[in-house]
Amino acid sequence: MIRRAAIALLAAAACPAVWSLAPPAALSAALPGARLQGSGRMRVFGLQVYDIRLWAGATEVTATDWARVPLALEIEYARALDGRKIAERSLAEMRRQAEIDAATGERWLAEMSTLFPDVHAGDRLAGVQHPGEGASFFFNERPRGEVRDAEFARLFFGIWLSRRTSEPALREALLGPAPRAR
């Protein structure tokens, strides 16, 4: 009996309590009814880079409709990274999903370079998707600005949520497992 209780307690401690976290105040204001839908950890060569959380609004975010519903992604960094490098990597990941002409790519890179500061362990960068309009960004709960371009928003959030993501396991951690074909 005690052994079962100990095993149950260990199992409960090992499972993340993804639904129990309250959204940061800035995300609550930008995404009414925000609730945590999923979370994951990004590692490169075994080193933790960041933790990411998907916040859903009134509508659950699914693998098929994520580009059409309001949502937020919040990244908490585990290490220092250069803001310009974050912007460059973001653009490279966006290009995995769609052809982006040179002028648009340069414009988006300039906007992201302004929006994404250098980060240190514990810093949080969050983006809110406004379907059909664009995206707004926050750094450590403070507004950083917005990009009023629906295609930018679709491709940016697609870095993590698109079927063409370079990190399918992270996508599944955020959205949940994809429905199986019958």
Buried (B, 14 or more C-beta within 10 A) or exposed (E): EEEEEEEEEEEEEEEBEBEEEEBBEBBBEBBEEBBBBBBBBBEEEEEEBBBBBBBBBEEBBBBEEBBBBBBBBBBBBBEEBEBBEBBBBBBEBBEEBEEBEEEBBEBBBEBBBBBBBEBEEEBBBBBBBBBEBBBBBBBBEEEBEBBEBBBBBBBBBBBBBBEBBEBEEBBBBBBBEEEEEE
